[in-house]
Amino acid sequence: MKIKLKGPLTTMKNDSKRPSIPGRIYKLFPPVIMKGSNLAWLGAFLLCLVVILLNLNSSRSHIILSDEFEVGRVADRDVIAERYITYEDERATRLRIEAQERLVPAVFNHSERVTGEQQQRWRRFASLAESLFNEGRSRAAWRLALHSEFPGYFPDDALNLLYESGEPAPILNNCALLLDALLYRGIYSIPQTGLENLNPDVIELIRHSPSRIEQERIPVRDIIGPDKISEAITEFINAGSYPPLLIRLAPQLLEPFLVANVFYSPDDTAQRIVETRLNTEPVMRTIEQGRRVIRKGFMITEEDMAEFQILRMTLPENDLFTVFSLLIFLLLLFGFLMFFCSRRIAGRNLLDSEVYLVAGISALYIAGSVLVRTISIEFAAVAVVVPTALVIMLPSILINARLALLLAMALPLGAFLTGSFDAPSFVFALVSGVVASYSLQGAEKRMDLVKAGLVIAAANITAMLAILLWRRFPIGSYPFSLFWAAFNGIASGMLVLGVLSPLEQALNAATSFRLIELSDLNAPVLKRLFTAAPGTYSHSIMVANLAEAACQDIEANPLLARVGAYYHDLGKMENPAYFVENQTDYNRHDDMAPRLSATVIRSHVKLGVEKARQLALPREVIEIISEHHGNSVITWFYDKALKQEAADSQKAMIKVDDFSYPGTPPRSRESAVVMLADMAEAAVRTLEKPTAVKIEKFVQELIAKKVENGQLSQSELTFRDLETIKNAFVRVLTGYYHTRIEYPKIDGQMDNKNVPASNGTAET
């Protein structure tokens, strides 16, 4: 025997055991990583990391390595701030501190010791003058005695006038009052130097008393120096009601006792300067994200150069700490996103295509936000150019609103942590995304997407207005920012219209918009079903009505149930005559073996699934087609086969599997409802004179039998749901099989004119 080999002859070695290059790469990673959905997350993570690091490196080198900028030169390119920067203007802060220090008043301390000494000396003088005068001494002796105690204090003419007044006590008492007032006000000892850098208009006076310390700000023009004592005495006397003699005597008598009792305190003044320096707020400047620090074609000013230097100094260092921080942030972000796509959070196991969608839009959002953060237009929030609402609306429509809400919170936070968004951008994106996630609740028409865009626009305007007020933007920037905030929402809603249809086809998603299109009875496949199998078509319409009513009552998806019911018997178009609803007077199964009949009946499920896949129906609809009989037994032909076996002992044993449907029990609530509706509608047709009581009892028995056979164990239907479904079926079936009146027989020819009104009830 010869074996012919096609192709070139090669020497066979152990190369067959050596894995290929893709196989080697595959073995480098654990199997869990090589899973399709996990590979999508890994690719998204690496894409974002590479974009962030490349952008960080390019932007840093683009600025740091630029030495072509000089004051007075025309800039050859733009330099744009990639982030919101707050910095201290050291020069302005220094000028502010210097100005505040110049406003610090010189501190003077009021000396209670000197004041007390001078008051004590005055009292000795006044007491001596009064006692000598009361002794009756002559003017000369009186004057000489005072000169002996207070030599050189008083001129002779002043003492002579005091003696000649005849009563020196009142004059001396008034002088004592003036002395106390002047000493309390203070006689200042002004230093020649040290005050030139202090407040030129005000000084601070501190008075120390046993019980408290008094501080007082006094204008420089009101202080009394040694050269202004006479003027101060005259001013005090003129301000009161004093005798004319006192006006002449007071300056000469008081001036020897009015010595400096207020002294400059360098230590206290220095402390005030230190406190002022510490309490002076630094001058803070801001550079808005997206602002052109240097403008191409404009001459560079000193202010531009100062901001450019600040921008260079505040750029993050591309060291290992920065790289690892970004790596950790991205790992946390995509870890959360993977957790959000789990069954526990999303509510069901997502398909690989759906995971690809979430991973893809997440990567595009983070990478895109990194690329647009250098936008040259000055917005209050750079997120206004990022279509957050569009990114969130897609999973809301194609998957579910719960996952979209989580993405609306996670993606802006990821952009914020990676440095793409500042706080205002994060707030704007968060508001836009959260509103977008629930803006399509109950949407059934594609025009609802435009309405959702208007709702998002209103939310964007509100968020932008709050940001503008928060950041204290000038009024002139409000119309520009608010316009783009509104445009962001409206454009997101309109862009969904263009993106949704391709994604619906790519993901084969059962969105409400696609289900409404499939529910059109004028669809070609439904028209062919009506032509080929009119009984099946009528049965499907009735099942759809039952399923929709029940799903509405149990808060499932009535639209999905209706569409699934329309297409659940699609496989009967191939052999419609073998199904009882399409038969008239001849049943082909009468001449067939039970096993063959069961095979024909079972085949409509497989044929229906194949037809649905050819039509590219959504996965959920195909599941309803494959599960609408579960793996239940075709009892009619199974019983018939058992009877034939009993009659003919030569036949082989009958297997239940040969008479069971090839599907699986329903795994969704909608699929289970369609199964029950299909069973109820077909079975109720067999009732004679159906009434509400008969229908309810019959439907109850049918549902109980399905529960007993385990056909509803995976559908997540509760007993409360089953009771609600039963009531919905009874309500619809009773309305359909309502009682009809019996028309009386009329002799003779009947025409429309002779038919009685029959109580206004028309036969249906």
BADRENLUM-107103 format. One record per residue (C-alpha): residue in one letter; x, y, z. Coordinates in steps of 0.2 Angstrom, whole numbers, padded with zeros to 4 digits, always signed. Example, Ala and Ser with C-alpha at 12.3 -4.5 7.8 and 13.67 -1.06 7.14 Angstrom:
REM residues 2
a+0062-0022+0039/s+0068-0005+0036/
//
This chain:
REM residues 764
m+0000+0000+0000/k+0007+0017-0005/i+0003+0033+0002/k+0005+0049-0008/l+0010+0065+0000/k+0007+0081-0007/g+0019+0096-0005/p+0037+0096-0003/l+0045+0082+0007/t+0053+0088+0023/t+0063+0079+0037/m+0052+0076+0052/k+0061+0080+0068/n+0055+0085+0086/d+0049+0101+0079/s+0031+0096+0080/k+0033+0097+0099/r+0040+0114+0099/p+0026+0127+0101/s+0024+0141+0088/i+0029+0159+0092/p+0011+0164+0096/g+0011+0149+0107/r+0026+0154+0116/i+0019+0171+0119/y+0003+0164+0125/k+0012+0153+0138/l+0021+0168+0145/f+0004+0174+0153/p-0008+0166+0164/p-0024+0159+0156/v-0035+0172+0165/i-0025+0186+0157/m-0027+0178+0139/k-0046+0178+0141/g-0053+0189+0128/s-0062+0202+0139/n-0047+0203+0151/l-0036+0206+0136/a-0047+0221+0131/w-0044+0228+0149/l-0026+0225+0147/g-0025+0234+0130/a-0035+0249+0137/f-0024+0250+0152/l-0008+0250+0142/l-0015+0262+0129/c-0019+0275+0143/l-0002+0273+0151/v+0008+0275+0135/v-0002+0291+0130/i-0001+0299+0147/l+0018+0295+0148/l+0022+0301+0131/n+0011+0317+0133/l+0020+0320+0150/n+0037+0318+0142/s+0033+0328+0126/s+0025+0342+0135/r+0039+0343+0148/s+0053+0343+0135/h+0043+0355+0124/i+0044+0368+0138/i+0060+0364+0148/l+0071+0363+0133/s+0065+0379+0126/d+0078+0393+0128/e+0072+0404+0114/f+0061+0415+0124/e+0068+0432+0129/v+0059+0448+0135/g+0057+0459+0121/r+0057+0446+0107/v+0043+0440+0097/a+0037+0422+0101/d+0039+0409+0088/r+0026+0397+0096/d+0013+0396+0109/v+0016+0390+0126/i+0000+0383+0134/a-0003+0379+0152/e-0008+0360+0153/r-0015+0362+0171/y-0022+0374+0183/i-0008+0382+0192/t-0008+0392+0208/y+0008+0400+0213/e+0015+0414+0225/d+0021+0430+0216/e+0036+0432+0227/r+0040+0450+0220/a+0022+0456+0223/t+0022+0447+0240/r+0039+0456+0245/l+0032+0473+0240/r+0016+0470+0250/i+0026+0465+0265/e+0037+0480+0263/a+0022+0491+0262/q+0014+0483+0277/e+0030+0486+0287/r+0030+0504+0282/l+0013+0505+0289/v+0018+0498+0306/p+0017+0513+0319/a+0032+0516+0331/v+0028+0509+0348/f+0030+0521+0363/n+0028+0516+0381/h+0020+0528+0394/s+0031+0528+0410/e+0021+0528+0425/r+0037+0530+0436/v+0041+0547+0428/t+0023+0553+0428/g+0022+0549+0447/e+0039+0557+0451/q+0033+0573+0442/q+0016+0573+0451/q+0025+0570+0468/r+0037+0585+0465/w+0022+0596+0460/r+0013+0592+0476/r+0028+0596+0486/f+0030+0613+0477/a+0011+0617+0479/s+0011+0611+0498/l+0027+0622+0502/a+0020+0637+0493/e+0003+0636+0502/s+0011+0633+0519/l+0024+0647+0517/f+0010+0659+0511/n-0001+0655+0525/e+0013+0658+0538/g+0012+0677+0532/r+0029+0678+0525/s+0034+0693+0515/r+0035+0691+0496/a+0053+0691+0496/a+0055+0678+0510/w+0042+0667+0502/r+0050+0668+0485/l+0068+0665+0492/a+0061+0650+0501/l+0054+0642+0485/h+0070+0646+0476/s+0079+0637+0490/e+0069+0621+0487/f+0067+0622+0468/p+0082+0632+0462/g+0080+0638+0444/y+0063+0631+0442/f+0053+0647+0441/p+0056+0665+0436/d+0054+0679+0449/d+0040+0688+0440/a+0029+0672+0440/l+0031+0669+0458/n+0028+0688+0462/l+0011+0686+0452/l+0007+0671+0461/y+0010+0679+0478/e+0001+0695+0474/s-0015+0685+0469/g-0018+0684+0487/e-0025+0666+0486/p-0012+0654+0477/a-0021+0638+0482/p-0035+0639+0468/i-0022+0643+0455/l-0010+0629+0461/n-0025+0617+0461/n-0029+0621+0443/c-0011+0619+0438/a-0011+0602+0446/l-0026+0597+0435/l-0017+0603+0420/l-0001+0594+0425/d-0011+0578+0427/a-0019+0579+0410/l-0003+0584+0401/l+0006+0570+0409/y-0007+0557+0405/r-0007+0563+0387/g+0011+0561+0387/i+0027+0571+0384/y+0036+0561+0370/s+0054+0558+0369/i+0057+0557+0350/p+0073+0548+0344/q+0082+0556+0330/t+0084+0540+0320/g+0075+0524+0318/l+0058+0530+0314/e+0061+0534+0296/n+0054+0517+0289/l+0039+0517+0300/n+0022+0524+0299/p+0024+0543+0297/d+0006+0547+0302/v+0002+0536+0317/i+0011+0530+0333/e+0005+0517+0345/l+0005+0522+0364/i+0005+0508+0377/r+0000+0513+0395/h+0004+0500+0408/s-0007+0500+0424/p-0008+0488+0438/s-0025+0481+0432/r-0023+0482+0413/i-0013+0487+0398/e-0020+0500+0386/q-0015+0502+0368/e-0020+0518+0358/r-0016+0524+0340/i-0012+0542+0341/p-0009+0553+0326/v+0009+0560+0325/r+0002+0578+0324/d-0006+0576+0341/i+0009+0570+0351/i+0018+0583+0363/g+0036+0584+0362/p+0048+0594+0373/d+0047+0608+0360/k+0028+0609+0361/i+0025+0610+0379/s+0020+0628+0380/e+0009+0626+0365/a+0000+0611+0373/i-0002+0621+0390/t-0010+0635+0381/e-0021+0624+0371/f-0027+0615+0386/i-0031+0632+0395/n-0040+0639+0380/a-0051+0623+0379/g-0057+0626+0397/s-0064+0640+0408/y-0050+0647+0418/p-0046+0664+0426/p-0035+0676+0416/l-0021+0675+0429/l-0019+0656+0426/i-0017+0659+0408/r-0001+0669+0412/l+0006+0658+0426/a+0002+0640+0421/p+0016+0639+0407/q+0029+0646+0418/l+0024+0636+0433/l+0021+0619+0424/e+0035+0618+0412/p+0048+0613+0424/f+0037+0598+0429/l+0032+0593+0411/v+0047+0581+0407/a+0047+0567+0394/n+0037+0552+0401/v+0033+0543+0384/f+0048+0534+0377/y+0051+0524+0360/s+0052+0505+0362/p+0063+0497+0348/d+0059+0480+0355/d+0040+0482+0354/t+0041+0490+0337/a+0052+0476+0330/q+0039+0463+0337/r+0025+0472+0328/i+0035+0471+0312/v+0038+0453+0314/e+0019+0450+0317/t+0015+0460+0302/r+0027+0450+0291/l+0019+0434+0297/n+0001+0439+0296/t+0003+0447+0278/e-0005+0436+0265/p+0006+0431+0251/v+0000+0437+0233/m-0006+0422+0224/r-0008+0421+0205/t-0017+0408+0195/i-0013+0402+0177/e-0029+0394+0170/q-0028+0377+0162/g-0027+0380+0143/r-0021+0398+0145/r-0008+0404+0132/v+0006+0409+0143/i+0016+0415+0128/r+0007+0419+0112/k+0014+0416+0095/g+0018+0432+0086/f+0017+0443+0101/m+0031+0452+0110/i+0036+0443+0126/t+0034+0455+0142/e+0042+0453+0159/e+0025+0446+0165/d+0024+0433+0152/m+0042+0428+0156/a+0038+0427+0174/e+0023+0416+0171/f+0034+0405+0159/q+0047+0402+0173/i+0033+0397+0185/l+0026+0385+0172/r+0043+0377+0170/m+0046+0376+0189/t+0029+0368+0192/l+0030+0354+0179/p+0030+0337+0187/e+0046+0328+0187/n+0046+0312+0176/d+0054+0302+0190/l+0050+0285+0196/f+0038+0292+0209/t+0027+0301+0195/v+0027+0285+0184/f+0022+0274+0199/s+0009+0285+0205/l+0001+0286+0187/l+0003+0267+0186/i-0006+0264+0203/f-0020+0277+0198/l-0023+0268+0181/l-0023+0251+0190/l-0036+0256+0202/l-0046+0264+0189/f-0047+0249+0177/g-0048+0237+0192/f-0064+0247+0197/l-0071+0246+0179/m-0068+0228+0178/f-0077+0225+0194/f-0092+0236+0188/c-0093+0225+0173/s-0096+0209+0184/r-0113+0201+0186/r-0114+0207+0204/i-0114+0226+0198/a-0120+0226+0180/g-0134+0214+0185/r-0129+0201+0172/n-0114+0193+0164/l-0109+0205+0150/l-0104+0198+0133/d-0086+0199+0127/s-0092+0212+0114/e-0100+0223+0128/v-0084+0222+0138/y-0074+0227+0123/l-0086+0242+0121/v-0084+0248+0139/a-0065+0245+0139/g-0063+0254+0123/i-0073+0269+0127/s-0065+0270+0144/a-0048+0270+0136/l-0053+0283+0123/y-0060+0294+0137/i-0045+0294+0148/a-0032+0295+0133/g-0043+0309+0124/s-0044+0319+0140/v-0025+0319+0141/l-0024+0325+0123/v-0036+0339+0125/r-0030+0346+0141/t-0018+0357+0131/i-0032+0365+0122/s-0028+0383+0118/i-0046+0390+0121/e-0048+0397+0138/f-0063+0388+0146/a-0068+0388+0164/a-0067+0369+0163/v-0058+0360+0149/a-0070+0345+0151/v-0082+0356+0140/v-0073+0349+0125/v-0074+0331+0131/p-0090+0322+0126/t-0093+0314+0143/a-0112+0313+0140/l-0109+0304+0123/v-0097+0291+0131/i-0110+0288+0145/m-0126+0287+0134/l-0119+0273+0124/p-0117+0260+0138/s-0134+0266+0145/i-0143+0262+0129/l-0133+0246+0124/i-0130+0238+0141/n-0140+0246+0156/a-0141+0262+0165/r-0134+0256+0181/l-0117+0252+0173/a-0118+0269+0164/l-0120+0278+0181/l-0105+0270+0188/l-0095+0274+0173/a-0101+0292+0174/m-0093+0293+0191/a-0077+0283+0188/l-0071+0290+0171/p-0071+0309+0176/l-0062+0303+0193/g-0049+0294+0182/a-0046+0309+0172/f-0044+0319+0187/l-0032+0308+0196/t-0021+0307+0180/g-0020+0325+0180/s-0031+0328+0164/f-0045+0337+0173/d-0044+0350+0187/a-0058+0351+0200/p-0070+0362+0189/s-0068+0350+0175/f-0071+0335+0186/v-0087+0343+0193/f-0093+0347+0175/a-0090+0330+0168/l-0097+0322+0183/v-0114+0331+0182/s-0114+0329+0163/g-0111+0310+0164/v-0123+0307+0179/v-0137+0316+0170/a-0133+0307+0153/s-0134+0290+0162/y-0153+0292+0166/s-0158+0304+0153/l-0164+0290+0141/q-0176+0282+0154/g-0191+0276+0144/a-0184+0282+0127/e-0193+0273+0113/k-0189+0284+0098/r-0173+0291+0091/m-0180+0308+0093/d-0179+0305+0112/l-0160+0306+0110/v-0161+0324+0104/k-0173+0328+0119/a-0160+0319+0131/g-0147+0331+0123/l-0157+0346+0128/v-0159+0339+0146/i-0140+0336+0147/a-0137+0354+0140/a-0147+0361+0154/a-0138+0352+0167/n-0121+0357+0158/i-0126+0375+0159/t-0131+0374+0177/a-0114+0366+0181/m-0104+0378+0171/l-0113+0393+0179/a-0109+0386+0196/i-0091+0384+0191/l-0090+0402+0184/l-0097+0409+0200/w-0085+0398+0210/r-0069+0403+0200/r-0075+0422+0200/f-0073+0423+0181/p-0077+0440+0173/i-0095+0442+0167/g-0089+0444+0149/s-0083+0426+0148/y-0100+0419+0154/p-0109+0419+0136/f-0094+0410+0128/s-0093+0396+0142/l-0111+0394+0144/f-0113+0392+0125/w-0100+0378+0124/a-0107+0369+0139/a-0124+0369+0130/f-0117+0363+0114/n-0108+0349+0123/g-0124+0342+0128/i-0134+0344+0112/a-0119+0338+0101/s-0118+0322+0112/g-0136+0318+0110/m-0135+0321+0091/l-0119+0311+0089/v-0127+0296+0098/l-0139+0295+0083/g-0125+0293+0071/v-0115+0281+0082/l-0129+0270+0089/s-0134+0261+0074/p-0117+0254+0069/l-0114+0249+0087/e-0131+0241+0088/q-0127+0230+0073/a-0109+0227+0079/l-0115+0221+0097/n-0131+0214+0091/a-0139+0223+0106/a-0157+0223+0110/t-0159+0241+0112/s-0177+0249+0114/f-0174+0257+0097/r-0170+0242+0088/l-0183+0232+0097/i-0196+0244+0091/e-0190+0242+0073/l-0191+0223+0075/s-0209+0225+0082/d-0215+0232+0065/l-0227+0219+0058/n-0223+0224+0041/a-0206+0217+0042/p-0202+0205+0027/v-0199+0190+0038/l-0216+0192+0047/k-0225+0195+0031/r-0218+0178+0025/l-0223+0170+0041/f-0241+0177+0038/t-0241+0170+0021/a-0233+0153+0024/a-0240+0149+0041/p-0255+0161+0045/g-0260+0151+0060/t-0243+0152+0068/y-0243+0171+0064/s-0260+0173+0073/h-0253+0162+0087/s-0238+0173+0089/i-0248+0189+0089/m-0258+0183+0103/v-0243+0176+0113/a-0235+0194+0111/n-0250+0202+0118/l-0250+0190+0133/a-0231+0192+0136/e-0231+0211+0135/a-0246+0212+0147/a-0237+0201+0160/c-0220+0209+0158/q-0228+0226+0161/d-0236+0220+0177/i-0220+0211+0184/e-0209+0226+0178/a-0199+0216+0166/n-0195+0222+0148/p-0212+0221+0139/l-0204+0227+0122/l-0192+0213+0122/a-0205+0200+0127/r-0216+0206+0112/v-0203+0205+0100/g-0197+0188+0106/a-0215+0182+0105/y-0217+0188+0087/y-0201+0178+0082/h-0202+0163+0093/d-0210+0151+0081/l-0200+0157+0066/g-0194+0140+0062/k-0212+0134+0058/m-0211+0142+0041/e-0200+0128+0034/n-0214+0115+0038/p-0230+0124+0042/a-0242+0110+0038/y-0235+0099+0052/f-0241+0111+0066/v-0259+0110+0071/e-0263+0129+0070/n-0259+0129+0052/q-0269+0113+0048/t-0287+0113+0041/d-0294+0095+0039/y-0279+0084+0037/n-0266+0080+0050/r-0250+0073+0043/h-0245+0066+0059/d-0258+0053+0058/d-0248+0044+0045/m-0231+0046+0054/a-0222+0037+0068/p-0222+0046+0084/r-0203+0047+0085/l-0203+0055+0067/s-0217+0067+0072/a-0208+0072+0088/t-0192+0076+0077/v-0202+0087+0065/i-0210+0096+0080/r-0193+0098+0089/s-0184+0104+0073/h-0194+0121+0073/v-0183+0127+0088/k-0167+0124+0079/l-0173+0130+0063/g-0180+0146+0071/v-0163+0149+0080/e-0154+0147+0063/k-0166+0159+0054/a-0164+0172+0068/r-0145+0171+0066/q-0147+0174+0048/l-0158+0189+0051/a-0145+0195+0064/l-0158+0196+0078/p-0152+0202+0095/r-0145+0189+0107/e-0159+0191+0119/v-0172+0187+0105/i-0162+0172+0100/e-0162+0166+0117/i-0181+0167+0119/i-0183+0157+0102/s-0171+0144+0109/e-0179+0143+0126/h-0197+0145+0123/h-0200+0126+0125/g-0185+0123+0137/n-0181+0105+0138/s-0199+0099+0141/v-0206+0083+0134/i-0218+0083+0119/t-0231+0073+0129/w-0243+0069+0115/f-0231+0059+0104/y-0222+0052+0119/d-0238+0045+0126/k-0242+0039+0108/a-0225+0030+0107/l-0228+0022+0124/k-0245+0015+0119/q-0237+0008+0103/e-0223+0000+0113/a-0236-0008+0124/a-0245-0015+0109/d-0229-0021+0100/s-0216-0029+0112/q-0203-0031+0098/k-0200-0012+0098/a-0185-0005+0107/m-0187+0005+0123/i-0193+0023+0121/k-0181+0036+0127/v-0188+0052+0134/d-0174+0062+0126/d-0180+0058+0109/f-0196+0067+0113/s-0189+0082+0122/y-0185+0099+0115/p-0167+0102+0113/g-0167+0119+0122/t-0163+0124+0139/p-0175+0131+0152/p-0177+0150+0151/r-0163+0160+0160/s-0172+0177+0159/r-0189+0184+0165/e-0194+0189+0148/s-0190+0172+0140/a-0199+0163+0154/v-0215+0174+0152/v-0214+0170+0133/m-0214+0151+0137/l-0229+0153+0148/a-0238+0164+0136/d-0235+0151+0122/m-0241+0137+0132/a-0256+0146+0139/e-0262+0153+0122/a-0260+0136+0114/a-0269+0126+0128/v-0283+0138+0131/r-0288+0135+0112/t-0293+0117+0117/l-0306+0123+0130/e-0324+0121+0126/k-0334+0137+0130/p-0320+0145+0140/t-0325+0156+0154/a-0315+0167+0166/v-0316+0154+0180/k-0311+0140+0168/i-0297+0150+0160/e-0290+0155+0177/k-0290+0137+0184/f-0282+0130+0168/v-0268+0143+0167/q-0265+0140+0186/e-0263+0121+0182/l-0252+0124+0167/i-0240+0136+0177/a-0239+0124+0191/k-0234+0110+0179/k-0220+0120+0172/v-0214+0124+0190/e-0215+0106+0194/n-0205+0101+0179/g-0191+0113+0183/q-0193+0124+0168/l-0193+0140+0178/s-0179+0136+0190/q-0167+0148+0181/s-0178+0162+0176/e-0177+0172+0193/l-0196+0173+0193/t-0204+0173+0211/f-0220+0166+0216/r-0227+0183+0217/d-0222+0186+0199/l-0230+0170+0194/e-0246+0175+0202/t-0245+0192+0193/i-0242+0183+0176/k-0257+0172+0179/n-0268+0186+0182/a-0262+0195+0167/f-0265+0180+0156/v-0282+0178+0163/r-0286+0196+0160/v-0281+0196+0142/l-0287+0178+0137/t-0304+0182+0145/g-0306+0198+0135/y-0301+0188+0119/y-0313+0173+0123/h-0327+0183+0129/t-0345+0176+0129/r-0354+0178+0113/i-0373+0179+0111/e-0382+0166+0100/y-0391+0174+0085/p-0409+0168+0082/k-0413+0159+0066/i-0423+0169+0053/d-0433+0161+0040/g-0431+0167+0023/q-0417+0176+0014/m-0406+0186+0026/d-0398+0202+0021/n-0390+0216+0030/k-0407+0225+0032/n-0416+0211+0041/v-0402+0207+0054/p-0408+0212+0071/a-0397+0225+0081/s-0394+0211+0094/n-0392+0223+0108/g-0378+0232+0099/t-0365+0218+0101/a-0355+0214+0086/e-0348+0197+0083/t-0329+0196+0083/
//
